[in-house]
Amino acid sequence: MNLVGPGPVQEHFDDCALALEGLSPAGRWADLGSGAGFPGLPLAALWPELRVDLVESRRKRCTFLEHVLEEAEVDPGRVRVLCDRVERIDGPYDGVVSRAFTAPEGFLEHAARLLRPGGVAVLFLQGDAEVPADQRFEVFHVEPYRLGPKHRKSVALRLLGD
């Protein structure tokens, strides 16, 4: 369906797995703008106790994700596809991730609305990209990594509040 471009899919899984190192996710998570399932599918595979919602607004991508989950015989109570716009889904979630959904500032806006207090937002960034200043969040983990020649990092932020 040409959702991840040319080349092996394994590189996309490896990118997500490296970015998620150092985290201990629990509870209910959402992958915003899931596309071909990255990073939501690796998140669910690496932490089988999680419940993960793959949020995607494009029907073609939702159909692909539903097919992947069916073929992999994934429990639909644990990982599900929400074929809707992010603006129309409700939380609270314990965590949200996104690989290329929107600019970091936009991602944090959605995260602040969807997360419970203390919930975690994970940004995937190019190595030199700055974390946007947002007083609603505190950075608690930065995971620098390389994927081939590319320098990248993931940044985990905790939503402050009651």
N, C-alpha and C positions, 0 to 999 in steps of 0.2 A: 504493500500500500504506500510505499515511499514515505514513511513517517520519520525515519531517522537518517536519511541520506545514504550515500554510498559508504561502503566499508563494513567491517564486522560489528555486529550488535554488542559483542562482548566489551568493546571499548566504552560504550555508554554505561554498561553495568559496572565496569571497573571504576569509571569516573565517579559514579554515585557511591559505590562502596568505600572508596578512598575519602570522599567528602564526608561521609557519615561516621568515619572512625572517631573514637573518643566520646561518642554519645551513648546514652543509656535510655533510649526511648521506651515509654510505657503508655498504655491506655489507647486512646482514640486519636488518630492522626489523619491529616488530609494532604494530598498532593494537589496543589492548585495549578490548573493548566497542565494536566498530566500528559497530554500528547500521546506518545508511544509508551507511556508508563514509567518514565524516568523523572524523578527518583522514587516514585511510589512503589513500583514492583520490587526493586532491590531492597527498599526499606522493609516491605512485608516479608521478603525472603530471608533477610538477615535477622529479623526479630519476629519469629512466627507467633509470638503471643500478642502482637499488636492487632488492632482493628484499623484498617486503612481505607479511606475513601479516595478514589481516583476521580478528581473533579475535572471534567472536560466539557466544553460547550459545543464542540463540533461533532455531529452525528457520525461521520466517517471514522473519527478517532475513537469514539465511544464503542462503535461496532467492533473495531479492532481490539480494544481492551477487553470487551466482553468475550470475544473469541479466545484471546490469550488465557483469560481466567478459566474458561470452560475447558480448553485443551489441557491446562495444567491441573485441572480438577481442584481448584482453590475453593475453599469453603466460602460461599457467598455471604455468610454471616461475619466473616473476618475481613474480606477484601471485596469492595463493591465499587461499581462505576456509578457516579452521579453525573448524568448527562444534563448539565445545566450551567448557567453562568455563575461564577463565583459570587457575584452580588446577591444571588438569590438563595444561597445555601446558608444554613444556620449552624452555629456551634452549640455548646462550647467544645473545642478540641483541646487535647493535651499538647498537640504539636502540629505544626504546618511546615511543609517543605515546598520548594519550587525550584526548578532548574533554569527555566527560561520563560517564565510566564509573563512577567512585566518588569519594569525597572525596580530596583530595590526599594525605593520610596513607596511605590504603589503596592508592592508585596507586603511591606510593613503595615500599610493602611488596612489591607484585608486581614492580615494576621491579628492586628489589634482588635478587630471586630469579632474574629472567629475564636480566638484563644480564651481559655479560662485564665484568671490571674495566676501567674507562675508558669503558664504554658510556654512552650518553646517554638521559636521561629528559626528555621535554618536557611540562610542565604547561601547560594552558590555564586562565587565571584571569580573573576580573573585575578591573577596574583597581585596586581598593583591597584586594584579597585578599592575604593574607600567604603567603609560602612557608613550609611547615612546617619546623621545625628537624629535621634528620636528619643525624647525623654521618657517615653512610655516603656522603653526597653533597656535592659542592661546586657552587655556582651558577657558571656561566661565561658565561651570556648571558641578558639580559632584553630582550624585544622589546615595548615598549609600542605600542599601536596603537588606532585608532578604527574602529569599524564603525557608520556612521551616528552617532547620538548616544551610542553605548555606548563607554565606555573599557574596554579590555581589555589583557591582556599575556600573553605566553608566557614561561616560564622554563625554560631548559635547564640541567640538572644532570648532572654527571659522577659516575659511581659510582667511589668511591675503592677502592683495593685493589692487589694485586700486579700 
